[in-house]
Structures are given as C-alpha cells and as structure tokens.
C-alpha cells in the first residue's frame, strides 16, 4: 500500500456539506470540487467519487474524461466488482506525467526551489544562498529568478505556475512582501508581480506558516479535515488556521501572528517592541538564553533535539529546562485551542524535531490547561519536515488557484 493510500485509510473524510453545483453544470467550479474530493479520498473510482460528491456517475465521467485526455489524471488499480456483480472499476489518480508546479521557499538568507508533481512528489530541488552583505532587493530577486529558472528547466515540459512561501509578513491581495525582519531590504517588494513578469505563468504568494497548512491540507495530515491548525516553532512562532473548510488569512493576510499574543503581562521585551509575547518564552532564542544562564554546554546551538539528549545524559539543569520549555510551548497552544477550537493541531519546526518525546511533554501540560468538553477529541500531532511541507504548500497555493477551489 502506498503512502497516499495509507494516509487515506487512517483518516477517511466525511461526506462534504457542499455538493457539486448541479448535475448539469460541468464548469470549473465542479471540476475543482471533484479534484478536491479526489485529493481527500486518495485514488478512487468514478463510483466512489459519485457517492462522495452526491452526483451521478455520468456527471463525474463528464468531468473526468477531459482530465484523462489532458493526462492530468490516469487510470490505475482495477477494483473488482462486488458480490452483486457489475463491471470492474478502475481507480483514478494524478498523472506523474502532468505538468509540475515550481515551489519557492524564501527565507531571509536563502531561497529554495523545487518541482512538485500533482500527487505531491518533490524533486529537482535547488538552494541558493544570499550573500551576507546583500541589501538590494533587485539583486536578491535575480538570485531567486536564477534558482527558479534552474529548477523549472530541469524537466522537458512547461510548469503550471509558481507558488511562493515567504518567511515574513505578506500582503496577500497585492502579492507583496510587507516586511521580513531579518532581511529588511525585501520590505514592500512586489514579488508576485516580478515573478509573473519574468516567467509568464500564474504566481501565488503567501506566508510560510499558511503554506505549511496548505501543504498539510493537500498532501499531509490535514487531508480530508474541515478544521485544523498548524503551528511552527523555532526562531519565531507562527500559526495558520483551517476553519470550516477554509484557510483563515485575515484582512490582506494579517492573521496568524500567534507569536505576538500576550502570555505574560509583565514579561520580557519582544523584538516587536511589546512585552510578554509568546515568542519571548517559547522560541529557540529563549531556550538558548536560558541554557547559557544555567551553564548548559554549547548553548548558542541548542535545540529541542539536543536538549532531550542532554536531559537523557543527566546533564545538570537539562531536564528542568526541557520541562519548562514544554510548558511554555503548551501555554500558547492551549490559548489557540481555547479560542478557535481547531481540535487537531499539527506541529512543525523545532518541536517536531524533538519527536514523540517532546510531543508527550507538551501534550501533558497542554491537557492540564484546556477545558475538557464531552465528545471533544483534541489531538496534537507532529508534521513532516517543514521545508518539504512548505514547498508542497507553495505548490498547493497554485493548485487551488488553477483548480478553482478557493482555500
């Protein structure tokens, strides 16, 4: 059984509350909803898709056939007829020969690009570092463009579009970078416009946290879920919410700044200029400052994974710091759950690198802080590698646009 089928078996989505527009309308909206259903279910027969979307097999066939003709979908595994008889069916899935999407992950010190197939495979990866003295956005864009060009021309077919995940504040309506704290030369840079002009393909840009969520929605542990959240921990804290079947962006993409929610009224000064933000007690900066103050070895490079090793080795102060860090992280997660009740929170970044051990420590304190409601099944889970998930999510932004399926 393949990975997609295993994921589908573990979590079979419920039937959607919105059916296709009508049995007589075979337009872009219906096509997008049917393909979304296919992503949610995994490889499926036409009959499965008809039952899931609430329309006839004829309607499904009318949507599917042009996609087969264009090699977007292919027929694969044969499903034998049931005991009542009938014809064997074939499962539909996305073709490996379909045009890929170029995904871009833009960080303050480097850009990473790759191609993503319609079934989520990541390949043709390229990384370009920015010079340490770089301060010109146009020079930086030339580096980004070179990386995109190298990746896009690594296969003998055109790309469908370019998706960009940016580690900074984004104006999603304009497709521009509002600010990037560690690379201020990018402030107000119209990256969507510039890439579209350079490559003449559709371009979609969003914040890296929301790209993580889109990656989980299309290809990861969020598949088939109507409500969940993604939280990234590391040098900064970020979050994204998928509520009632839609990605919550806020006006012009201003939502998700969970790291700057207040958790200590008289807390330390944050880099944003305020005091007591969650980031001041639950990022690697806090962890490393505390490790230095407590005399732990090599504090400047400490992360969750190495802290667990130090605690297991019995290094003095390591176990206590690990417990305190887990509690600090659980505070913000509990606030998120109490306010928005996503009930399924996927953790990426440094915490995910700590594995199940760190997850158990956080979850123990998290459950002490949230209210228990009958029938609620609240879960914290570890996500995939954040770079891969963000790149898949950047591709997913384009996928949603092309399939006419708004997130």
TORZAVO-404565 format. One record per residue (C-alpha): x, y, z. Coordinates in steps of 0.5 Angstrom, whole numbers, padded with zeros to 4 digits, always signed. Example, Ala and Ser with C-alpha at 12.3 -4.5 7.8 and 13.67 -1.06 7.14 Angstrom:
<recs>
+0025-0009+0016 +0027-0002+0014 
</recs>
This chain:
<recs>
+0000+0000+0000 +0003+0007-0002 +0004+0013+0003 -0002+0016+0000 -0007+0010+0001 -0004+0009+0008 -0006+0016+0010 -0013+0016+0007 -0014+0009+0010 -0012+0012+0017 -0017+0018+0016 -0023+0017+0012 -0026+0024+0011 -0034+0025+0012 -0038+0027+0006 -0038+0034+0004 -0043+0039+0006 -0043+0042+0000 -0045+0038-0006 -0043+0040-0014 -0046+0046-0016 -0051+0042-0020 -0051+0035-0025 -0052+0040-0031 -0046+0044-0030 -0039+0042-0031 -0035+0048-0031 -0029+0050-0027 -0032+0050-0020 -0035+0043-0021 -0028+0041-0023 -0025+0044-0017 -0029+0041-0012 -0029+0034-0015 -0021+0034-0016 -0021+0037-0008 -0025+0030-0007 -0020+0026-0010 -0014+0029-0006 -0018+0028+0000 -0020+0021-0001 -0014+0018-0005 -0014+0014-0011 -0021+0013-0012 -0026+0010-0017 -0031+0014-0021 -0037+0011-0017 -0033+0013-0010 -0033+0020-0013 -0040+0020-0015 -0042+0018-0008 -0038+0022-0004 -0040+0029-0008 -0047+0027-0009 -0048+0027-0016 -0049+0021-0022 -0043+0017-0025 -0045+0021-0031 -0043+0028-0028 -0037+0025-0026 -0035+0022-0032 -0036+0028-0036 -0031+0032-0031 -0026+0026-0031 -0025+0025-0039 -0022+0031-0041 -0017+0031-0035 -0015+0024-0037 -0015+0027-0044 -0010+0032-0042 -0006+0027-0038 -0008+0031-0031 -0011+0024-0029 -0009+0017-0030 -0013+0010-0029 -0009+0005-0025 -0011+0000-0020 -0017-0004-0022 -0023-0005-0017 -0026-0012-0018 -0034-0012-0018 -0038-0013-0011 -0042-0020-0010 -0048-0016-0013 -0044-0016-0020 -0043-0011-0024 -0037-0008-0028 -0030-0008-0025 -0028-0001-0024 -0021+0003-0024 -0018+0008-0019 -0017+0015-0022 -0010+0019-0019 -0006+0024-0021 -0001+0023-0027 +0006+0023-0026 +0007+0026-0033 +0003+0032-0032 +0006+0039-0032 +0009+0040-0025 +0009+0047-0020 +0015+0050-0018 +0015+0052-0011 +0019+0057-0008 +0021+0058+0000 +0024+0065+0001 +0028+0065+0008 +0032+0071+0010 +0039+0068+0008 +0037+0063+0002 +0032+0061-0003 +0030+0054-0004 +0026+0052-0010 +0024+0045-0013 +0018+0042-0017 +0012+0039-0014 +0008+0034-0018 +0000+0034-0018 +0001+0028-0013 +0006+0032-0008 +0012+0029-0010 +0018+0034-0009 +0024+0033-0014 +0029+0038-0018 +0031+0042-0011 +0036+0048-0011 +0038+0052-0006 +0042+0059-0007 +0044+0063-0001 +0044+0070-0001 +0051+0074+0000 +0052+0076+0008 +0052+0084+0005 +0046+0083+0001 +0042+0089+0002 +0039+0090-0005 +0032+0087-0007 +0033+0087-0014 +0040+0083-0013 +0036+0079-0009 +0031+0078-0014 +0036+0076-0019 +0038+0070-0015 +0031+0068-0014 +0030+0068-0021 +0036+0064-0023 +0034+0059-0018 +0027+0058-0021 +0030+0058-0028 +0035+0052-0026 +0029+0048-0023 +0024+0050-0028 +0028+0048-0034 +0031+0041-0031 +0025+0038-0034 +0023+0038-0041 +0016+0041-0040 +0013+0047-0038 +0011+0049-0031 +0004+0050-0029 +0006+0056-0024 +0010+0059-0019 +0008+0058-0011 +0012+0062-0006 +0012+0061+0001 +0016+0067+0005 +0018+0068+0012 +0015+0075+0013 +0009+0079+0013 +0005+0078+0007 +0000+0083+0003 -0004+0077+0000 -0008+0082-0004 -0002+0085-0007 +0003+0079-0007 +0008+0083-0004 +0013+0082+0002 +0011+0087+0007 +0017+0086+0012 +0022+0081+0013 +0025+0083+0020 +0032+0079+0018 +0032+0082+0011 +0029+0089+0011 +0031+0090+0004 +0025+0086+0002 +0020+0090+0005 +0015+0092+0001 +0018+0088-0005 +0012+0086-0010 +0015+0079-0011 +0009+0076-0015 +0009+0082-0020 +0016+0081-0021 +0016+0073-0022 +0010+0073-0026 +0013+0078-0031 +0019+0074-0031 +0016+0067-0032 +0009+0069-0035 +0006+0064-0031 +0001+0064-0025 +0004+0066-0019 +0001+0065-0012 +0005+0068-0006 +0003+0067+0002 +0006+0067+0009 +0011+0061+0010 +0006+0059+0016 +0000+0059+0012 +0004+0055+0006 +0005+0049+0012 -0002+0049+0013 -0004+0049+0005 +0002+0043+0005 -0002+0039+0010 -0009+0040+0007 -0007+0038+0000 -0002+0033+0002 -0001+0031+0009 -0004+0030+0016 -0010+0035+0014 -0012+0032+0008 -0020+0031+0009 -0020+0035+0015 -0025+0041+0016 -0022+0044+0022 -0015+0044+0024 -0009+0049+0026 -0001+0049+0024 +0004+0052+0029 +0011+0053+0027 +0016+0053+0033 +0024+0055+0032 +0027+0062+0032 +0020+0065+0031 +0013+0062+0033 +0007+0062+0027 +0001+0059+0026 -0005+0058+0021 -0012+0056+0022 -0016+0052+0017 -0024+0053+0020 -0030+0050+0017 -0027+0048+0010 -0023+0055+0009 -0016+0058+0011 -0016+0064+0015 -0012+0069+0013 -0015+0076+0016 -0015+0082+0012 -0010+0083+0007 -0007+0076+0010 -0005+0080+0017 -0008+0073+0021 -0003+0068+0024 +0001+0072+0029 +0001+0068+0035 +0008+0069+0037 +0006+0076+0039 +0000+0074+0043 +0001+0076+0050 +0002+0071+0055 +0006+0075+0061 +0003+0082+0063 +0010+0084+0066 +0014+0079+0061 +0021+0081+0057 +0021+0086+0052 +0020+0082+0045 +0023+0084+0038 +0016+0087+0036 +0017+0093+0042 +0012+0090+0046 +0013+0086+0053 +0010+0079+0055 +0009+0076+0048 +0009+0068+0047 +0015+0069+0043 +0019+0071+0049 +0019+0065+0053 +0018+0059+0047 +0023+0060+0042 +0030+0058+0041 +0032+0065+0043 +0029+0064+0050 +0032+0057+0050 +0039+0059+0049 +0039+0065+0053 +0036+0060+0059 +0042+0055+0057 +0047+0060+0058 +0045+0063+0064 +0044+0055+0067 +0051+0053+0065 +0049+0048+0060 +0054+0046+0054 +0054+0050+0048 +0048+0054+0049 +0049+0058+0042 +0047+0052+0038 +0042+0049+0043 +0035+0046+0040 +0030+0041+0043 +0033+0035+0040 +0040+0036+0043 +0036+0039+0050 +0033+0032+0050 +0040+0028+0049 +0043+0033+0055 +0037+0031+0059 +0038+0024+0058 +0045+0024+0059 +0044+0027+0066 +0047+0034+0065 +0045+0038+0071 +0039+0043+0069 +0038+0040+0063 +0031+0036+0065 +0029+0042+0069 +0030+0047+0062 +0026+0042+0058 +0020+0041+0062 +0020+0049+0063 +0020+0050+0055 +0015+0044+0054 +0010+0048+0059 +0012+0055+0056 +0010+0052+0049 +0004+0049+0052 +0001+0056+0054 +0000+0059+0047 -0002+0052+0044 -0008+0052+0050 -0010+0059+0048 -0010+0057+0041 -0015+0051+0043 -0019+0055+0048 -0020+0061+0043 -0021+0057+0036 -0022+0050+0038 -0019+0047+0032 -0018+0040+0036 -0013+0038+0031 -0006+0042+0032 +0000+0040+0027 +0007+0042+0030 +0012+0044+0025 +0019+0046+0026 +0024+0045+0032 +0019+0042+0037 +0017+0037+0031 +0025+0035+0031 +0024+0033+0038 +0020+0028+0036 +0015+0024+0041 +0019+0025+0047 +0018+0033+0046 +0010+0032+0044 +0009+0028+0050 +0012+0033+0055 +0008+0039+0051 +0001+0035+0051 +0001+0033+0058 +0002+0040+0060 -0003+0042+0055 -0009+0038+0057 -0008+0041+0064 -0009+0048+0061 -0015+0047+0056 -0022+0046+0058 -0025+0039+0058 -0031+0038+0054 -0035+0032+0053 -0035+0029+0046 -0028+0033+0044 -0023+0029+0041 -0017+0034+0041 -0010+0032+0038 -0003+0035+0038 +0001+0031+0032 +0008+0032+0029 +0008+0035+0022 +0013+0033+0016 +0020+0036+0015 +0018+0044+0015 +0022+0045+0009 +0018+0040+0005 +0011+0041+0008 +0012+0049+0006 +0014+0047-0001 +0009+0043-0002 +0004+0048+0001 +0007+0053-0004 +0005+0049-0010 -0002+0048-0007 -0003+0055-0007 -0002+0055-0014 -0006+0048-0015 -0012+0052-0011 -0012+0057-0016 -0012+0053-0022 -0017+0048-0020 -0022+0054-0018 -0022+0051-0011 -0021+0057-0006 -0018+0055+0000 
</recs>
